[in-house]
């Protein structure tokens, strides 16, 4: 298995939202690089919310923003830009979670696992 880049390692870390209401436990992250220099991030998650049963999900995020390609692939990315990338991806993950029941586009990005 190839060594994960620092960005892949950072993006694969589990975290809890700022309001501490939702924990996104990353079971696995796969990053597929496309010939057009875009990427696809696929997460396998266990989502935990207080008082509710945990849920397992697969979430796929197409990543067309080539301005962060260097951060995603670098063996030593700029720490500030790495933090920006992690923040943007986590924001997209949280937006998907909040809108998946109301937005067809968001719904297509994830599927609940048994």
ABEGO torsion letter per residue (X at the ends): XBBBBAAAAAAABBBBBAAGABBBBBABBBBBBBAAGBBBBBBBBBBBBBGBBBBBBBBBBBBABAAAAAAAABABBBAAAAAAAAAAAAAAAAAAAAAAAABAAAAAABBBBX
